[in-house]
Amino acid sequence: MAVVSTVEEQHKAIDRAYLRPARLLPNRRSAGHGGEALADAFELLLAVVIAEKPKKELALTIGMAMYEGDPAVVKAVLAHTPLPIRLLVPVIGRRRYASYVSMGRPGRRAWAP
């Protein structure tokens, strides 16, 4: 049960870090300002996600975010990354998540990118 409580705490930390960019993004889109605060919020979210996941699972995490998350948020996060990362991360992340889901994990449905 220790694993379950650890995972629950990780999810809570990520949820808390996600709330700020989720609140700031609509204002950025409509008013065109607040970019610095939004960038800071995304940096915090990324730091929390990275801290909560082993590095070998980052591609899986990114793929999961791309599958489950809002495409506009994923695009906004990637917009602030260097070009090679912007080009490679979506491909690697999708493939890694598709591979993970198709492994027949209990309670998971198959997904093809």
C-alpha positions as a Python dict, from the first residue, in 0.01 Angstrom:
ca = {
    (1, 'M'): (0, 0, 0),
    (2, 'A'): (297, 232, 37),
    (3, 'V'): (325, 246, -342),
    (4, 'V'): (-39, 352, -374),
    (5, 'S'): (-2, 637, -126),
    (6, 'T'): (321, 750, -294),
    (7, 'V'): (152, 757, -636),
    (8, 'E'): (-148, 940, -491),
    (9, 'E'): (82, 1207, -344),
    (10, 'Q'): (262, 1240, -678),
    (11, 'H'): (-69, 1289, -857),
    (12, 'K'): (-177, 1552, -604),
    (13, 'A'): (149, 1743, -652),
    (14, 'I'): (107, 1736, -1029),
    (15, 'D'): (-259, 1840, -1003),
    (16, 'R'): (-165, 2138, -783),
    (17, 'A'): (110, 2244, -1024),
    (18, 'Y'): (-129, 2208, -1321),
    (19, 'L'): (-394, 2440, -1179),
    (20, 'R'): (-197, 2761, -1228),
    (21, 'P'): (-118, 2724, -1601),
    (22, 'A'): (-473, 2599, -1658),
    (23, 'R'): (-606, 2922, -1503),
    (24, 'L'): (-357, 3149, -1684),
    (25, 'L'): (-381, 3002, -2035),
    (26, 'P'): (-728, 3136, -2127),
    (27, 'N'): (-624, 3489, -2026),
    (28, 'R'): (-307, 3461, -2233),
    (29, 'R'): (-508, 3351, -2535),
    (30, 'S'): (-777, 3619, -2508),
    (31, 'A'): (-580, 3919, -2384),
    (32, 'G'): (-237, 3838, -2522),
    (33, 'H'): (-56, 3922, -2200),
    (34, 'G'): (62, 3731, -1897),
    (35, 'G'): (317, 3530, -2092),
    (36, 'E'): (585, 3550, -1826),
    (37, 'A'): (354, 3426, -1550),
    (38, 'L'): (234, 3146, -1777),
    (39, 'A'): (592, 3045, -1862),
    (40, 'D'): (678, 3038, -1491),
    (41, 'A'): (373, 2822, -1423),
    (42, 'F'): (472, 2577, -1696),
    (43, 'E'): (828, 2564, -1564),
    (44, 'L'): (695, 2475, -1220),
    (45, 'L'): (465, 2211, -1368),
    (46, 'L'): (751, 2061, -1566),
    (47, 'A'): (975, 2059, -1258),
    (48, 'V'): (708, 1877, -1058),
    (49, 'V'): (648, 1621, -1332),
    (50, 'I'): (1020, 1560, -1371),
    (51, 'A'): (1071, 1535, -995),
    (52, 'E'): (788, 1285, -964),
    (53, 'K'): (901, 1060, -1248),
    (54, 'P'): (1225, 868, -1298),
    (55, 'K'): (1410, 1003, -1602),
    (56, 'K'): (1360, 678, -1791),
    (57, 'E'): (984, 736, -1771),
    (58, 'L'): (980, 1094, -1903),
    (59, 'A'): (899, 989, -2261),
    (60, 'L'): (613, 779, -2126),
    (61, 'T'): (489, 1071, -1915),
    (62, 'I'): (502, 1311, -2209),
    (63, 'G'): (322, 1060, -2432),
    (64, 'M'): (55, 1015, -2167),
    (65, 'A'): (13, 1392, -2136),
    (66, 'M'): (-23, 1419, -2513),
    (67, 'Y'): (-288, 1146, -2518),
    (68, 'E'): (-484, 1256, -2211),
    (69, 'G'): (-418, 1630, -2205),
    (70, 'D'): (-535, 1937, -2388),
    (71, 'P'): (-345, 1962, -2720),
    (72, 'A'): (-324, 2340, -2682),
    (73, 'V'): (-148, 2305, -2347),
    (74, 'V'): (96, 2048, -2486),
    (75, 'K'): (166, 2274, -2782),
    (76, 'A'): (218, 2575, -2553),
    (77, 'V'): (463, 2382, -2336),
    (78, 'L'): (661, 2259, -2636),
    (79, 'A'): (666, 2606, -2792),
    (80, 'H'): (921, 2713, -2530),
    (81, 'T'): (1160, 2425, -2595),
    (82, 'P'): (1450, 2405, -2841),
    (83, 'L'): (1361, 2292, -3193),
    (84, 'P'): (1506, 1938, -3167),
    (85, 'I'): (1301, 1871, -2854),
    (86, 'R'): (990, 2020, -3016),
    (87, 'L'): (1032, 1783, -3310),
    (88, 'L'): (1141, 1466, -3129),
    (89, 'V'): (941, 1467, -2806),
    (90, 'P'): (597, 1425, -2967),
    (91, 'V'): (716, 1131, -3178),
    (92, 'I'): (907, 955, -2900),
    (93, 'G'): (641, 1026, -2639),
    (94, 'R'): (355, 894, -2852),
    (95, 'R'): (547, 579, -2942),
    (96, 'R'): (652, 514, -2584),
    (97, 'Y'): (298, 558, -2451),
    (98, 'A'): (148, 344, -2729),
    (99, 'S'): (399, 73, -2647),
    (100, 'Y'): (316, 96, -2276),
    (101, 'V'): (-59, 78, -2330),
    (102, 'S'): (-39, -207, -2581),
    (103, 'M'): (163, -424, -2340),
    (104, 'G'): (-167, -554, -2206),
    (105, 'R'): (-149, -392, -1866),
    (106, 'P'): (-451, -491, -1654),
    (107, 'G'): (-733, -244, -1690),
    (108, 'R'): (-577, -66, -1987),
    (109, 'R'): (-719, -40, -2333),
    (110, 'A'): (-512, -62, -2648),
    (111, 'W'): (-421, 264, -2817),
    (112, 'A'): (-255, 333, -3148),
    (113, 'P'): (-99, 672, -3218),
}
